Amino acid sequence: MGKDVIIACDFASKEETLAFLDRFSGKKPFVKIGMELFYAEGPDIVRQIKQRGHKIFLDLKLHDIPNTVRKAMASLSRLDVDMVNVHAAGTIAMMQAALEGLTRPDGTRPLLIAVTQLTSTSEERMQKELLISAPLNETVIQYAKNAKAAGLDGVVCSPLEAGIVKFACGKEFCTVTPGIRFADGEAGDQVRITSPQKAKEIGTDYIVVGRPITAAADPVAAYQRCLDEFVD
Ligand code: C5P
């Protein structure tokens, strides 16, 4: 599994996104396109960024009945993205259907990962509102094991959980981790955070970095700093 930094392109429009990517002259960072941009601009934004030579993590977090997810994944697979995701809460049957839909006639497919518990969900809310009585870490591990049983490639989790996921599912099982902040940076609304350097020590495969790069005075330098701390 190649270590890489994925930039979360949380912009509202195509113009803003392409202007941002233009700043990286020559470099082709791995980018994450989420719901905000995809719902605003549609599949064409994915094709355009792909055509520019970027790898793309399409972060749409599918969660529906297996048949719907299978067909939706077939549509996403034709967009030629590199990574897509589902909610593990959709069950093993849904994740298996996602994998089937994603697999192209020639046998190739994008990486498929599952969201465990969102990092915005506290253990208290999970227990009181969702009536999941297990500790949060146990839920994350169980969801990761379900994802592995369904044949998925890995999970999205907090960098602080990457170690226990690797321990439970094996080091080949991929972890993709947002919640990254420079040691001397602002936390913003993220709570369970760590630095690119610490994420490397924990052993995660991909870090997803948004505002520490997109809101930096010099985004290209901030991206390079992430690479220096995490990859090199
Ligand atoms: O700006 P920031 O670095 O906080 O961006 C993190 C990105 O990762 C955002 O696009 C956010 O939606 C996403 N994400 C997250 N926590 C999760 C899943 C996804 O922060 N559990």
Residues whose N, C-alpha, C, O or C-beta is under 5 A from the ligand:
A	BS01	C5P	A8 D10 Q117 L118 T119 P178 G179 I180 Q190 V208 V209 G210 R211 P212
